[in-house]
Amino acid sequence: MHDMTQEDLAQAIGVTRQTILAIEKGKYVPSLDLAFRIARHFNVNVEEVFTYEVEGRTVDID
Amino acid sequence: MKKNTFYLLIGCIALTLLAIFWYSVEINNPLLIEISFILGIVIIYLARRKVTDLIEDERSAKITEKAALRTFQVFWVVFCAFSISAVMQILRVPSFPRNRTFEHIPNSLPPEIMPPRMIGYVQLGLLCLMIFLYVGFRLYYARKYGDWETDEE
């Protein structure tokens, strides 16, 4: 959609590519600060990038 | 400073410390290696601040934090257990039943709970244990937080 590599995104928000990959794979839950940085980078709300799940069940934030 | 230069510097410091350790054993002067070790760590910390490449972010900081915490949690129990016996050595608390082997010898000292050389070996063991614990926990948490994940890009 944004034609961007993981490396580009990682450099833009100041983390390593492995962190972006770990977030994508669900291995690492980012801090609020990082979540907002990612959302702000794409000019979207944080809910559009991340969803909150409890024991496999998606929780509606609204 | 580039990331690889920093890692090279760490390697050089480690080798230098090893040589100094060997030399301080030769001349029987532990102060030399103690001061060198502290200096080496200070140099590494100062050099780390000069690294321009990104070598740590919040995920790697979390891995380090978790590994250090778990290492500490295990290590302090073992260390305290050993320290208690070392404190007994200082206080000369007799073991029971009392050893009467040397009582017939005048001015004889009570037998040592742990000879000084043995303390050195135990300290070496503790040092190795701490390093292995930290490396083990670091590998575990690195794997848990996706350090070796690969993607299909």
Backbone of each chain as ProteinMPNN parsed JSONL, in Angstrom:
{"seq_chain_A": "MHDMTQEDLAQAIGVTRQTILAIEKGKYVPSLDLAFRIARHFNVNVEEVFTYEVEGRTVDID", "coords_chain_A": {"N_chain_A": [[0.821, -1.193, 0.0], [1.876, 1.271, 0.892], [4.172, 1.023, -0.41], [6.68, 0.296, 0.817], [9.605, -0.86, 2.425], [10.466, -3.13, 5.115], [12.84, -2.347, 6.208], [12.979, 0.353, 5.485], [10.824, 1.434, 6.949], [11.669, 0.787, 9.516], [13.981, 2.362, 9.769], [12.825, 4.857, 9.537], [11.294, 5.144, 11.848], [13.074, 4.651, 13.818], [13.919, 2.087, 14.828], [15.103, -1.366, 14.826], [15.15, -3.501, 11.881], [14.484, -6.052, 12.56], [12.817, -5.739, 14.713], [10.493, -4.646, 13.571], [9.773, -6.815, 12.03], [9.334, -8.714, 14.065], [7.121, -7.567, 15.324], [5.233, -7.694, 13.272], [4.993, -10.453, 13.053], [3.809, -11.03, 15.408], [5.327, -11.619, 17.593], [6.368, -9.779, 19.257], [5.134, -7.264, 21.339], [4.621, -3.95, 20.757], [5.655, -0.923, 22.509], [3.468, 1.69, 23.765], [4.392, 4.121, 22.888], [5.971, 3.449, 20.631], [4.001, 2.252, 19.052], [2.315, 4.428, 18.525], [4.116, 5.987, 17.111], [4.478, 4.481, 14.799], [1.875, 4.502, 13.779], [1.525, 7.247, 13.395], [3.427, 7.672, 11.462], [2.252, 6.552, 9.22], [0.111, 8.193, 8.981], [-2.356, 7.516, 10.183], [-4.918, 6.372, 12.51], [-4.054, 4.788, 15.621], [-5.556, 2.521, 16.125], [-6.119, 1.554, 13.645], [-3.875, 0.318, 12.844], [-3.089, -1.433, 14.864], [-4.623, -4.089, 16.721], [-6.331, -5.038, 19.697], [-5.984, -8.025, 21.394], [-7.402, -10.552, 23.446], [-6.606, -13.562, 24.697], [-6.849, -14.743, 22.115], [-9.186, -13.573, 21.27], [-10.549, -10.875, 19.603], [-10.655, -7.595, 20.799], [-12.966, -4.997, 20.837], [-12.095, -1.72, 20.622], [-13.567, 0.66, 20.687]], "CA_chain_A": [[0.0, 0.0, 0.0], [2.75, 2.441, 0.961], [5.376, 0.678, -1.158], [7.757, 0.547, 1.776], [10.19, -2.083, 2.975], [10.594, -3.137, 6.584], [14.048, -1.571, 6.516], [12.615, 1.78, 5.378], [9.979, 1.778, 8.098], [12.5, 0.704, 10.725], [14.845, 3.555, 9.815], [11.997, 6.06, 9.703], [10.793, 5.29, 13.225], [14.186, 4.49, 14.757], [14.092, 0.752, 15.433], [15.765, -2.278, 13.888], [14.222, -4.214, 10.984], [14.04, -7.257, 13.262], [11.699, -5.342, 15.576], [9.32, -4.539, 12.699], [9.423, -8.193, 11.683], [8.782, -9.36, 15.268], [5.767, -7.006, 15.534], [4.377, -8.276, 12.221], [4.776, -11.877, 13.34], [3.124, -11.158, 16.688], [6.25, -12.097, 18.624], [6.692, -8.685, 20.164], [4.096, -6.237, 21.467], [5.353, -2.684, 20.899], [5.206, 0.011, 23.546], [2.515, 2.687, 23.263], [5.17, 5.137, 22.172], [6.316, 2.927, 19.305], [2.742, 2.051, 18.313], [1.88, 5.746, 18.032], [5.09, 6.446, 16.096], [4.166, 3.752, 13.563], [0.597, 5.023, 13.271], [1.746, 8.624, 12.927], [4.204, 7.6, 10.226], [1.319, 6.252, 8.125], [-0.989, 9.162, 9.076], [-3.61, 6.836, 10.524], [-5.082, 6.166, 13.955], [-3.343, 3.593, 16.098], [-6.481, 1.37, 16.031], [-6.106, 1.039, 12.272], [-2.653, -0.485, 12.671], [-3.041, -2.484, 15.881], [-5.856, -4.502, 17.412], [-6.045, -5.626, 21.004], [-6.57, -9.365, 21.503], [-7.283, -11.245, 24.729], [-6.743, -15.014, 24.497], [-7.296, -15.052, 20.767], [-10.434, -12.889, 20.955], [-10.297, -9.469, 19.311], [-11.456, -6.698, 21.64], [-13.306, -3.743, 20.17], [-11.62, -0.607, 21.47], [-14.596, 1.724, 20.794]], "C_chain_A": [[0.872, 1.267, 0.0], [4.058, 2.209, 0.218], [6.63, 0.947, -0.317], [8.31, -0.773, 2.3], [10.246, -1.99, 4.497], [11.785, -2.283, 7.011], [13.748, -0.063, 6.49], [11.822, 2.233, 6.6], [10.8, 1.804, 9.384], [13.363, 1.951, 10.868], [14.027, 4.807, 10.113], [11.55, 6.25, 11.149], [11.851, 4.96, 14.288], [14.226, 3.188, 15.519], [14.818, -0.136, 14.424], [14.711, -2.99, 13.027], [13.649, -5.441, 11.679], [12.857, -6.952, 14.181], [10.412, -5.232, 14.764], [8.819, -5.942, 12.35], [8.767, -8.917, 12.864], [7.371, -8.86, 15.563], [4.797, -7.614, 14.532], [4.004, -9.721, 12.532], [4.042, -12.099, 14.654], [4.001, -11.677, 17.806], [6.553, -11.014, 19.655], [5.559, -7.651, 20.15], [4.794, -4.894, 21.678], [4.819, -1.837, 22.046], [4.207, 0.982, 22.921], [3.225, 3.733, 22.411], [5.489, 4.681, 20.747], [5.069, 2.726, 18.442], [2.249, 3.378, 17.723], [2.823, 6.279, 16.955], [4.804, 5.789, 14.749], [2.887, 4.323, 12.927], [0.781, 6.423, 12.686], [2.525, 8.64, 11.604], [3.291, 7.352, 9.014], [0.108, 7.196, 8.105], [-2.342, 8.491, 9.304], [-3.729, 6.761, 12.05], [-4.429, 4.847, 14.357], [-4.229, 2.332, 16.006], [-6.503, 0.759, 14.638], [-4.877, 0.169, 12.015], [-2.655, -1.674, 13.626], [-4.438, -2.814, 16.413], [-5.461, -5.17, 18.714], [-6.755, -6.968, 21.123], [-6.337, -9.945, 22.885], [-7.604, -12.717, 24.487], [-7.393, -15.334, 23.153], [-8.579, -14.361, 20.344], [-10.131, -11.407, 20.736], [-11.237, -8.582, 20.131], [-11.711, -5.406, 20.875], [-12.956, -2.58, 21.083], [-12.72, 0.443, 21.682], [-15.613, 1.42, 21.874]], "O_chain_A": [[0.645, 2.199, -0.772], [4.941, 3.067, 0.206], [7.509, 1.719, -0.701], [7.55, -1.697, 2.585], [10.094, -0.917, 5.08], [11.745, -1.593, 8.03], [14.2, 0.689, 7.353], [12.107, 3.269, 7.201], [10.659, 2.697, 10.219], [13.466, 2.525, 11.952], [14.469, 5.698, 10.838], [11.438, 7.38, 11.624], [11.574, 4.983, 15.487], [14.528, 3.168, 16.712], [15.112, 0.29, 13.307], [13.54, -3.069, 13.397], [12.506, -5.833, 11.442], [11.999, -7.807, 14.401], [9.355, -5.674, 15.215], [7.619, -6.218, 12.371], [7.781, -9.634, 12.697], [6.518, -9.631, 16.002], [3.683, -8.001, 14.886], [2.874, -10.156, 12.311], [3.688, -13.232, 14.982], [3.505, -12.122, 18.841], [6.945, -11.307, 20.784], [5.097, -7.226, 19.091], [5.49, -4.717, 22.678], [3.685, -2.009, 22.493], [4.111, 1.083, 21.697], [2.73, 4.163, 21.369], [5.301, 5.426, 19.785], [5.088, 3.001, 17.242], [1.823, 3.437, 16.569], [2.392, 6.937, 16.008], [4.872, 6.431, 13.701], [2.827, 4.584, 11.726], [0.256, 6.737, 11.618], [2.312, 9.5, 10.75], [3.531, 7.876, 7.927], [-0.81, 7.015, 7.304], [-3.343, 8.859, 8.689], [-2.778, 7.047, 12.778], [-4.276, 3.93, 13.551], [-3.725, 1.223, 15.831], [-6.86, -0.407, 14.467], [-4.854, -0.622, 11.072], [-2.274, -2.782, 13.252], [-5.303, -1.946, 16.536], [-4.4, -5.785, 18.821], [-7.974, -7.049, 20.972], [-5.24, -9.855, 23.436], [-8.724, -13.07, 24.121], [-8.358, -16.094, 23.075], [-9.029, -14.523, 19.21], [-9.526, -10.761, 21.592], [-12.45, -8.792, 20.153], [-10.787, -4.8, 20.333], [-13.473, -2.479, 22.196], [-12.792, 1.05, 22.75], [-16.536, 2.206, 22.092]]}, "seq_chain_B": "MKKNTFYLLIGCIALTLLAIFWYSVEINNPLLIEISFILGIVIIYLARRKVTDLIEDERSAKITEKAALRTFQVFWVVFCAFSISAVMQILRVPSFPRNRTFEHIPNSLPPEIMPPRMIGYVQLGLLCLMIFLYVGFRLYYARKYGDWETDEE", "coords_chain_B": {"N_chain_B": [[31.165, 6.487, 15.038], [31.187, 3.292, 13.532], [29.015, 0.379, 13.742], [30.302, -2.129, 13.448], [32.963, -1.453, 13.911], [32.843, -0.851, 16.576], [32.237, -3.369, 17.678], [34.589, -4.651, 17.009], [36.365, -3.238, 18.569], [35.527, -4.043, 21.107], [36.306, -6.714, 21.016], [39.101, -6.406, 20.848], [39.623, -5.191, 23.321], [38.828, -7.233, 25.04], [40.724, -9.219, 24.423], [43.049, -7.894, 25.206], [42.545, -7.607, 27.935], [42.601, -10.271, 28.674], [45.299, -10.87, 28.254], [46.444, -9.129, 30.116], [45.37, -10.212, 32.41], [46.662, -12.674, 32.47], [49.302, -11.777, 32.777], [49.106, -10.479, 35.244], [48.672, -12.639, 36.864], [51.093, -13.901, 36.589], [52.865, -12.052, 37.786], [51.743, -11.984, 40.198], [49.832, -10.013, 41.061], [46.896, -8.925, 41.801], [45.617, -6.453, 41.697], [46.261, -5.134, 39.363], [44.83, -6.414, 37.215], [42.281, -5.973, 38.162], [41.943, -3.156, 38.132], [42.389, -2.753, 35.407], [40.251, -4.159, 34.302], [38.017, -2.655, 35.162], [38.63, -0.241, 33.868], [38.508, -1.111, 31.211], [35.759, -1.725, 30.924], [34.683, 0.833, 31.322], [35.745, 2.154, 29.073], [34.416, 0.732, 27.054], [31.741, 1.485, 27.557], [31.917, 4.243, 27.075], [32.669, 4.244, 24.393], [30.454, 3.074, 23.268], [28.554, 5.053, 23.313], [29.352, 6.582, 21.231], [28.671, 5.298, 18.972], [27.225, 5.403, 15.825], [25.472, 3.918, 14.248], [22.337, 2.178, 14.562], [22.077, 0.183, 17.306], [20.597, -0.678, 19.366], [17.224, -0.993, 20.29], [13.858, -0.599, 21.594], [12.972, -3.239, 21.787], [15.285, -4.879, 21.837], [16.358, -3.801, 24.133], [14.504, -4.668, 25.96], [14.892, -7.418, 25.834], [17.508, -7.605, 26.854], [17.049, -6.565, 29.407], [15.221, -8.417, 30.538], [16.746, -10.782, 30.448], [18.889, -10.091, 32.099], [17.566, -9.668, 34.521], [16.463, -12.216, 35.104], [18.844, -13.689, 35.278], [19.981, -12.474, 37.494], [18.059, -13.159, 39.42], [18.41, -15.938, 39.676], [21.123, -16.109, 40.177], [21.67, -14.685, 42.56], [20.771, -16.274, 44.622], [22.456, -18.541, 44.572], [24.868, -17.223, 44.946], [24.517, -16.021, 47.46], [24.258, -18.294, 49.044], [26.841, -19.339, 48.858], [28.245, -17.181, 49.917], [27.419, -17.151, 52.563], [28.769, -19.341, 53.624], [31.33, -18.368, 53.319], [31.294, -16.207, 55.056], [31.01, -17.572, 57.42], [33.562, -18.583, 57.555], [35.024, -16.29, 58.18], [33.951, -15.623, 60.675], [34.658, -17.804, 62.063], [33.041, -19.974, 62.877], [32.504, -22.933, 64.563], [32.243, -26.236, 63.142], [29.826, -28.809, 63.744], [29.754, -32.249, 64.769], [32.481, -31.16, 66.888], [35.727, -31.045, 65.504], [38.201, -33.019, 66.696], [40.719, -33.667, 66.033], [43.084, -32.12, 65.942], [43.515, -31.299, 68.505], [45.389, -32.181, 70.318], [47.722, -31.018, 69.541], [49.701, -28.339, 70.478], [48.803, -24.823, 70.396], [47.516, -25.005, 67.976], [45.56, -24.135, 65.114], [42.023, -24.034, 64.562], [40.539, -26.289, 62.152], [40.222, -25.14, 58.77], [37.194, -24.005, 57.325], [36.785, -23.601, 54.661], [39.375, -23.682, 52.43], [41.47, -20.911, 51.287], [42.252, -21.188, 48.566], [40.306, -22.814, 47.57], [38.121, -21.127, 47.739], [38.734, -19.371, 45.701], [38.417, -21.08, 43.474], [35.69, -21.61, 43.67], [34.68, -19.051, 43.286], [35.468, -18.689, 40.649], [33.88, -20.618, 39.457], [31.361, -19.501, 40.034], [31.5, -17.168, 38.547], [31.642, -18.201, 35.936], [29.172, -19.489, 35.939], [27.432, -17.295, 36.089], [27.931, -16.029, 33.646], [27.169, -18.044, 31.808], [24.496, -18.365, 32.539], [23.458, -15.843, 31.872], [23.937, -15.708, 29.094], [22.426, -17.918, 28.285], [19.777, -17.186, 29.11], [19.53, -14.9, 27.591], [19.589, -15.876, 24.984], [17.232, -17.36, 25.091], [15.233, -15.357, 25.517], [15.689, -13.765, 23.304], [14.908, -15.445, 21.282], [12.233, -15.771, 22.015], [11.209, -13.183, 21.645], [11.361, -12.911, 18.929], [13.911, -12.755, 17.565], [15.162, -14.365, 15.683], [13.438, -14.608, 13.655], [12.251, -15.108, 10.339], [11.255, -13.558, 7.292], [8.996, -13.622, 4.445], [9.7, -11.897, 2.485]], "CA_chain_B": [[31.76, 5.149, 14.961], [30.283, 2.285, 12.979], [28.694, -0.74, 14.631], [31.336, -3.172, 13.354], [34.175, -0.934, 14.572], [32.58, -0.982, 18.013], [32.396, -4.785, 18.04], [36.024, -4.929, 16.89], [36.974, -2.633, 19.76], [35.217, -4.923, 22.244], [37.176, -7.887, 20.864], [40.473, -6.004, 21.188], [39.672, -4.973, 24.778], [38.742, -8.556, 25.68], [42.023, -9.883, 24.263], [44.012, -7.167, 26.042], [42.265, -7.963, 29.335], [43.078, -11.652, 28.861], [46.767, -10.789, 28.365], [46.748, -8.477, 31.407], [45.041, -11.197, 33.454], [47.761, -13.648, 32.481], [50.476, -11.095, 33.322], [48.915, -10.214, 36.673], [48.868, -13.927, 37.546], [52.548, -14.135, 36.576], [53.543, -11.196, 38.782], [50.964, -12.128, 41.441], [49.31, -8.7, 41.444], [45.491, -8.878, 41.36], [45.162, -5.07, 41.517], [46.475, -4.766, 37.961], [43.697, -6.865, 36.392], [41.048, -5.346, 38.674], [41.871, -1.788, 37.585], [42.269, -2.871, 33.944], [38.886, -4.604, 33.995], [37.119, -1.5, 35.325], [38.947, 0.687, 32.773], [37.983, -1.709, 29.977], [34.295, -1.546, 30.911], [34.42, 2.269, 31.133], [36.041, 2.461, 27.657], [33.323, 0.17, 26.24], [30.554, 2.332, 27.74], [32.143, 5.524, 26.392], [32.665, 3.992, 22.94], [29.073, 2.751, 22.893], [27.828, 6.32, 23.106], [29.82, 7.192, 19.98], [28.226, 4.492, 17.824], [26.189, 6.127, 15.069], [24.467, 2.95, 13.784], [21.378, 1.772, 15.598], [22.384, -1.161, 17.787], [19.639, -1.058, 20.403], [15.923, -0.339, 20.317], [13.124, -1.013, 22.798], [12.852, -4.703, 21.855], [16.553, -5.429, 22.32], [16.503, -3.363, 25.528], [13.656, -5.541, 26.775], [15.573, -8.721, 25.897], [18.627, -7.436, 27.795], [16.483, -6.353, 30.748], [14.655, -9.676, 31.031], [17.835, -11.745, 30.651], [19.645, -9.645, 33.275], [16.732, -9.877, 35.704], [16.41, -13.657, 35.396], [20.193, -14.085, 35.719], [20.119, -11.987, 38.867], [17.176, -13.93, 40.298], [19.011, -17.251, 39.945], [22.491, -15.983, 40.667], [21.814, -14.186, 43.939], [20.539, -17.391, 45.551], [23.702, -19.314, 44.61], [25.911, -16.362, 45.501], [24.274, -15.868, 48.905], [24.561, -19.582, 49.677], [28.298, -19.413, 48.976], [28.706, -16.095, 50.791], [27.167, -17.54, 53.953], [29.876, -20.199, 54.062], [32.515, -17.512, 53.401], [31.152, -15.424, 56.294], [31.337, -18.53, 58.503], [35.025, -18.641, 57.599], [35.498, -15.092, 58.884], [33.51, -15.677, 62.072], [35.211, -19.046, 62.627], [32.003, -20.756, 63.544], [32.927, -24.34, 64.458], [31.251, -27.188, 62.629], [29.5, -29.796, 64.787], [30.504, -32.275, 66.033], [33.796, -30.525, 66.794], [36.82, -31.897, 65.045], [39.178, -33.058, 67.79], [41.944, -34.244, 65.482], [44.279, -31.313, 66.184], [43.487, -30.741, 69.859], [46.582, -32.562, 71.078], [48.843, -30.189, 69.085], [49.585, -27.029, 71.13], [48.675, -23.619, 69.563], [47.028, -25.309, 66.623], [44.359, -23.416, 64.72], [40.961, -24.952, 64.141], [40.603, -26.53, 60.703], [39.495, -24.167, 57.951], [35.957, -24.49, 56.721], [37.057, -23.623, 53.232], [40.687, -23.058, 52.208], [41.406, -19.762, 50.368], [42.353, -21.608, 47.164], [38.979, -23.342, 47.21], [37.249, -19.956, 47.539], [39.041, -18.9, 44.345], [37.779, -21.993, 42.5], [34.232, -21.402, 43.725], [34.436, -17.756, 42.631], [35.587, -18.939, 39.205], [32.653, -21.331, 39.088], [30.249, -18.549, 40.076], [31.667, -16.264, 37.399], [31.234, -18.955, 34.739], [27.727, -19.711, 36.053], [26.749, -16.045, 35.763], [28.049, -15.799, 32.194], [26.332, -19.03, 31.101], [23.087, -18.035, 32.807], [23.076, -14.655, 31.095], [23.891, -16.078, 27.667], [21.274, -18.81, 28.114], [18.531, -16.405, 29.191], [19.495, -13.963, 26.462], [19.177, -16.661, 23.812], [15.827, -17.717, 25.28], [14.359, -14.198, 25.303], [15.857, -13.329, 21.91], [14.046, -16.34, 20.492], [10.847, -15.48, 22.377], [10.799, -11.909, 21.057], [11.486, -12.908, 17.471], [15.205, -12.334, 17.02], [15.592, -15.18, 14.534], [12.318, -14.772, 12.719], [12.527, -14.728, 8.947], [10.014, -13.262, 6.575], [8.935, -14.134, 3.077], [9.844, -10.778, 1.548]], "C_chain_B": [[30.723, 4.153, 14.438], [30.118, 1.125, 13.958], [29.802, -1.796, 14.641], [32.641, -2.74, 14.02], [34.047, -1.096, 16.078], [32.788, -2.429, 18.464], [33.86, -5.213, 17.981], [36.768, -4.425, 18.12], [36.737, -3.514, 20.995], [36.127, -6.15, 22.214], [38.606, -7.579, 21.284], [40.622, -5.82, 22.7], [39.658, -6.307, 25.514], [40.09, -9.288, 25.603], [43.089, -9.224, 25.143], [43.824, -7.537, 27.517], [42.755, -9.373, 29.655], [44.587, -11.672, 29.066], [47.159, -10.175, 29.712], [46.467, -9.436, 32.565], [46.184, -12.202, 33.608], [48.994, -13.043, 33.146], [50.323, -10.868, 34.822], [49.009, -11.499, 37.499], [50.363, -14.213, 37.671], [53.249, -13.337, 37.675], [52.814, -11.197, 40.128], [50.449, -10.788, 41.957], [47.856, -8.563, 40.959], [44.972, -7.473, 41.086], [45.245, -4.63, 40.052], [45.271, -5.159, 37.097], [42.396, -6.221, 36.865], [40.863, -3.942, 38.093], [41.668, -1.837, 36.068], [40.854, -3.253, 33.543], [37.899, -3.431, 34.078], [37.351, -0.489, 34.194], [38.367, 0.198, 31.449], [36.484, -1.5, 29.839], [33.932, -0.075, 30.664], [34.65, 2.658, 29.664], [34.908, 1.949, 26.763], [32.065, 1.045, 26.351], [30.703, 3.664, 27.0], [32.077, 5.349, 24.882], [31.255, 3.722, 22.434], [28.264, 4.007, 22.595], [28.209, 6.986, 21.791], [29.337, 6.434, 18.749], [27.069, 5.203, 17.128], [25.104, 5.187, 14.537], [23.533, 2.6, 14.937], [21.714, 0.353, 16.062], [21.403, -1.609, 18.87], [18.333, -0.284, 20.234], [15.149, -0.918, 21.493], [13.0, -2.523, 22.932], [14.146, -5.326, 22.386], [16.82, -5.017, 23.768], [15.687, -4.262, 26.452], [14.289, -6.918, 26.931], [16.706, -8.665, 26.926], [18.115, -7.352, 29.229], [15.973, -7.665, 31.347], [15.749, -10.684, 31.359], [18.623, -11.39, 31.91], [18.869, -9.923, 34.557], [16.688, -11.356, 36.099], [17.757, -14.17, 35.896], [20.382, -13.687, 37.179], [19.297, -12.826, 39.838], [17.765, -15.297, 40.656], [20.344, -17.073, 40.67], [22.575, -15.571, 42.138], [21.593, -15.29, 44.96], [21.836, -18.201, 45.715], [24.798, -18.494, 45.29], [25.752, -16.202, 47.014], [24.615, -17.156, 49.644], [26.068, -19.727, 49.882], [28.808, -18.371, 49.976], [28.509, -16.44, 52.26], [28.316, -18.409, 54.472], [31.157, -19.385, 54.194], [32.48, -16.662, 54.675], [31.451, -16.31, 57.507], [32.838, -18.633, 58.677], [35.584, -17.47, 58.395], [35.173, -15.198, 60.375], [34.065, -16.894, 62.813], [34.162, -19.794, 63.454], [32.379, -22.234, 63.421], [31.825, -25.227, 63.883], [31.004, -28.244, 63.709], [29.303, -31.168, 64.177], [31.913, -31.73, 65.85], [34.852, -31.535, 66.378], [37.928, -31.872, 66.106], [40.538, -33.592, 67.324], [43.19, -33.49, 65.927], [44.381, -30.824, 67.628], [44.734, -31.073, 70.666], [47.811, -31.734, 70.671], [48.701, -28.812, 69.733], [49.572, -25.887, 70.107], [48.194, -23.915, 68.146], [45.737, -24.543, 66.356], [43.263, -24.426, 64.386], [40.99, -25.149, 62.627], [39.747, -25.52, 59.937], [38.236, -24.806, 57.376], [36.16, -24.62, 55.209], [38.409, -22.95, 52.977], [40.585, -21.941, 51.169], [41.456, -20.163, 48.89], [40.996, -22.117, 46.655], [37.999, -22.199, 46.943], [37.449, -19.401, 46.123], [38.363, -19.755, 43.287], [36.258, -21.783, 42.477], [33.862, -20.084, 43.051], [34.498, -17.907, 41.116], [34.33, -19.636, 38.682], [31.456, -20.401, 39.041], [30.282, -17.597, 38.883], [31.191, -16.943, 36.111], [29.72, -19.174, 34.747], [26.962, -18.458, 35.63], [26.77, -15.796, 34.258], [27.131, -16.756, 31.43], [24.848, -18.76, 31.314], [22.63, -16.88, 31.932], [22.956, -14.996, 29.615], [22.669, -16.953, 27.387], [19.955, -18.049, 28.118], [18.413, -15.437, 28.015], [19.047, -14.681, 25.187], [17.686, -16.987, 23.886], [14.913, -16.534, 24.947], [14.49, -13.635, 23.882], [14.966, -14.17, 21.003], [12.57, -16.013, 20.747], [10.349, -14.2, 21.702], [11.218, -11.766, 19.594], [12.799, -12.447, 16.887], [15.597, -13.11, 15.765], [14.442, -15.472, 13.586], [12.769, -14.387, 11.317], [11.201, -14.435, 8.267], [10.111, -13.759, 5.141], [9.096, -13.016, 2.058], [10.809, -11.118, 0.413]], "O_chain_B": [[29.559, 4.166, 14.837], [30.932, 0.911, 14.856], [30.192, -2.292, 15.698], [33.34, -3.557, 14.62], [35.01, -1.432, 16.766], [33.425, -2.689, 19.485], [34.317, -6.024, 18.786], [37.669, -5.083, 18.64], [37.634, -3.704, 21.817], [36.652, -6.573, 23.244], [39.247, -8.368, 21.977], [41.619, -6.239, 23.288], [40.384, -6.494, 26.491], [40.538, -9.894, 26.577], [43.921, -9.903, 25.744], [44.791, -7.75, 28.249], [43.255, -9.641, 30.748], [45.099, -12.385, 29.929], [48.091, -10.643, 30.367], [47.199, -9.479, 33.554], [46.608, -12.529, 34.717], [49.651, -13.686, 33.965], [51.274, -11.038, 35.584], [49.373, -11.467, 38.674], [50.84, -14.693, 38.7], [54.101, -13.857, 38.395], [53.211, -10.508, 41.067], [50.605, -10.463, 43.134], [47.619, -8.132, 39.831], [44.008, -7.3, 40.34], [44.413, -3.862, 39.57], [44.753, -4.339, 36.339], [41.508, -5.953, 36.056], [39.782, -3.585, 37.625], [40.883, -1.068, 35.512], [40.318, -2.735, 32.563], [37.064, -3.237, 33.194], [36.399, 0.051, 33.631], [37.814, 0.974, 30.67], [35.995, -1.141, 28.768], [33.01, 0.232, 29.908], [33.855, 3.395, 29.08], [34.487, 2.635, 25.831], [31.404, 1.311, 25.347], [29.758, 4.153, 26.381], [31.511, 6.181, 24.173], [30.905, 4.092, 21.314], [27.394, 4.007, 21.724], [27.486, 7.848, 21.292], [29.561, 6.866, 17.618], [26.07, 5.558, 17.754], [23.952, 5.593, 14.387], [23.886, 2.71, 16.111], [21.636, -0.585, 15.268], [21.381, -2.78, 19.248], [18.342, 0.934, 20.055], [15.715, -1.65, 22.304], [12.929, -3.044, 24.044], [14.116, -6.185, 23.267], [17.423, -5.766, 24.536], [16.104, -4.58, 27.566], [14.24, -7.517, 28.005], [16.845, -9.56, 27.76], [18.661, -7.975, 30.14], [16.251, -7.986, 32.503], [15.706, -11.354, 32.39], [18.984, -12.269, 32.693], [19.441, -10.36, 35.556], [16.854, -11.705, 37.267], [17.816, -14.982, 36.819], [20.879, -14.468, 37.99], [19.757, -13.166, 40.929], [17.637, -15.759, 41.79], [20.652, -17.776, 41.633], [23.441, -16.045, 42.873], [22.166, -15.25, 46.049], [22.258, -18.505, 46.83], [25.558, -19.012, 46.108], [26.734, -16.242, 47.755], [25.188, -17.123, 50.732], [26.521, -20.176, 50.934], [29.695, -18.655, 50.781], [29.325, -16.072, 53.105], [28.776, -18.242, 55.601], [31.982, -19.66, 55.065], [33.516, -16.427, 55.296], [32.057, -15.869, 58.484], [33.337, -18.755, 59.796], [36.509, -17.637, 59.19], [36.011, -14.902, 61.226], [33.952, -16.995, 64.035], [34.409, -20.185, 64.595], [32.555, -22.739, 62.312], [30.637, -24.996, 64.109], [31.898, -28.532, 64.505], [28.706, -31.243, 63.103], [32.477, -31.831, 64.76], [34.875, -32.684, 66.819], [38.516, -30.824, 66.374], [41.395, -33.925, 68.142], [44.215, -34.092, 66.248], [45.251, -30.01, 67.939], [45.097, -30.342, 71.587], [48.824, -31.746, 71.37], [47.667, -28.168, 69.554], [50.242, -25.965, 69.078], [48.45, -23.139, 67.225], [44.927, -24.332, 67.259], [43.555, -25.548, 63.971], [41.425, -24.257, 61.898], [38.686, -25.105, 60.404], [38.221, -25.977, 56.996], [35.762, -25.603, 54.583], [38.571, -21.767, 53.276], [39.737, -21.992, 50.278], [40.784, -19.554, 48.057], [40.601, -21.894, 45.51], [37.159, -22.282, 46.047], [36.497, -19.02, 45.443], [37.804, -19.235, 42.321], [35.63, -21.777, 41.418], [32.863, -20.001, 42.337], [33.688, -17.33, 40.39], [33.797, -19.296, 37.626], [30.63, -20.486, 38.131], [29.253, -17.267, 38.294], [30.454, -16.364, 35.314], [29.062, -19.063, 33.712], [25.971, -18.542, 34.906], [25.763, -15.404, 33.668], [26.407, -16.344, 30.524], [24.041, -18.905, 30.396], [21.558, -16.926, 31.328], [21.984, -14.616, 28.962], [21.968, -16.764, 26.392], [19.116, -18.241, 27.238], [17.317, -15.191, 27.512], [18.237, -14.165, 24.417], [16.968, -16.905, 22.889], [13.947, -16.677, 24.197], [13.531, -13.099, 23.327], [14.349, -13.656, 20.071], [11.763, -15.981, 19.819], [9.208, -14.138, 21.244], [11.404, -10.659, 19.088], [12.82, -11.815, 15.831], [16.28, -12.58, 14.889], [14.464, -16.44, 12.825], [13.561, -13.463, 11.134], [10.163, -14.993, 8.623], [11.15, -14.244, 4.691], [8.684, -13.155, 0.906], [11.046, -10.289, -0.466]]}, "name": "protein", "num_of_chains": 2, "seq": "MHDMTQEDLAQAIGVTRQTILAIEKGKYVPSLDLAFRIARHFNVNVEEVFTYEVEGRTVDIDMKKNTFYLLIGCIALTLLAIFWYSVEINNPLLIEISFILGIVIIYLARRKVTDLIEDERSAKITEKAALRTFQVFWVVFCAFSISAVMQILRVPSFPRNRTFEHIPNSLPPEIMPPRMIGYVQLGLLCLMIFLYVGFRLYYARKYGDWETDEE"}
